[in-house]
């Protein structure tokens, strides 16, 4: 039986997530962008990654559960996703995040096949 993580909660190994804005995001195959926003909501922790030139300035909502570790000295967050997985993730829509549960459900549907 496979153990699944809570997609919307930081892993126990990730500590001090109080101020991640501006940190670089490292995918499993290299740098993908910077954290533009970060939420520590107990039921919906996530970060918004600005991918810059990688996909023409698009932003992606990344659930906290895919963050493997944070290096505060280097100001980097490491995620268990490839650049292509992040590029293919749903666009971040700041008009939906506080009001529409279906927005989070559709984001979760994207990440589910990867086992998060």
C-alpha positions in Angstrom: 0.0 0.0 0.0 1.4 3.4 -1.0 1.4 6.2 1.5 0.1 9.5 0.0 0.9 12.9 1.3 -1.5 15.6 2.0 -1.2 17.7 -1.1 -2.1 21.0 0.7 0.2 20.6 3.6 4.0 21.0 3.9 5.8 17.8 4.6 7.1 17.3 8.2 10.7 17.6 6.9 10.0 21.2 5.6 10.4 23.7 8.4 10.0 27.5 8.7 7.8 28.3 5.8 6.9 31.7 7.2 8.6 33.8 4.5 9.4 32.0 1.3 8.5 34.8 -1.1 11.5 35.5 -3.4 13.1 32.1 -2.9 14.2 30.3 -6.1 12.3 27.1 -7.0 14.3 24.1 -8.0 12.6 21.3 -9.9 14.1 17.8 -10.0 15.9 18.8 -13.2 16.9 22.4 -12.5 15.7 26.0 -11.8 12.1 26.9 -12.8 11.3 30.2 -11.2 10.8 32.2 -8.0 8.1 32.1 -5.3 5.8 35.0 -5.9 3.3 34.2 -3.1 3.2 31.7 -0.3 0.3 30.6 1.9 0.5 28.7 5.2 -3.2 28.2 5.5 -3.8 25.1 7.6 -6.1 23.5 5.0 -4.6 24.9 1.8 -0.9 25.7 2.0 0.7 26.4 -1.3 3.0 28.7 -3.2 2.7 30.6 -6.4 5.7 30.2 -8.7 6.5 32.8 -11.2 8.2 30.9 -14.0 9.6 34.0 -15.7 11.0 33.3 -19.1 10.6 29.5 -18.9 6.9 29.8 -19.9 6.6 33.5 -20.7 5.9 34.8 -17.3 3.2 32.4 -16.3 2.5 31.6 -12.7 1.7 28.2 -11.3 -0.1 27.2 -8.1 2.1 24.6 -6.4 0.6 22.7 -3.5 2.8 22.7 -0.4 3.0 18.9 -0.4 5.3 18.7 -3.4 8.0 20.8 -1.6 10.7 18.3 -0.5 12.9 20.8 1.4 13.8 24.4 1.8 17.3 25.7 2.0 17.1 29.1 3.9 20.8 29.8 3.5 20.6 29.6 -0.3 16.9 30.8 -0.4 15.8 27.8 -2.4 12.7 25.6 -2.3 13.1 22.1 -3.8 10.1 20.5 -5.3 9.5 16.9 -6.4 8.4 17.9 -9.9 10.2 18.3 -13.2 10.2 21.5 -15.1 7.8 20.0 -17.7 5.4 19.0 -14.9 5.4 22.5 -13.6 5.1 24.0 -17.1 2.0 21.8 -17.7 0.4 22.6 -14.4 -2.8 24.8 -14.4 -2.3 28.5 -14.6 -2.5 30.4 -11.3 -5.6 32.6 -11.2 -5.6 35.0 -8.3 -9.3 35.8 -8.9 -10.3 32.2 -8.0 -8.1 31.3 -5.0 -10.2 32.7 -2.1 -13.6 31.9 -3.4 -13.9 28.9 -5.6 -13.3 25.4 -4.2 -13.5 24.0 -7.7 -10.3 25.9 -8.5 -8.4 24.0 -5.9 -10.0 20.7 -6.9 -9.0 21.1 -10.5 -5.4 21.9 -9.4 -5.5 18.8 -7.2 -6.7 16.7 -10.1 -3.6 17.7 -12.1 -1.2 16.6 -9.3 -3.1 13.4 -8.3 -1.7 11.2 -11.1 1.8 11.9 -9.8 0.9 10.4 -6.5 1.0 13.5 -4.3 
